[in-house]
Amino acid sequence: MLGIAAAVLFVIAFLINAADITTNDVLSSVNLMLLGLTLLALHVAGVGSGRRTSRRR
């Protein structure tokens, strides 16, 4: 799920950059890309996957 959210943020950042839309400092394309990279790193680390790392015996 975090991977999908990261992809959505990357697309929004690309559209802001490609359309040359002027936004405030909080919603700049660089900030959205950094948020996307953070979500992607959390996804790769396994956060939010719903799986447990240890098994019961």
Secondary structure, 3 states (H helix, E strand, C coil): CHHHHHHHHHHHHHHHHHCCCCCCCCCCHHHHHHHHHHHHHHHHHCCCCCCCCCCCC
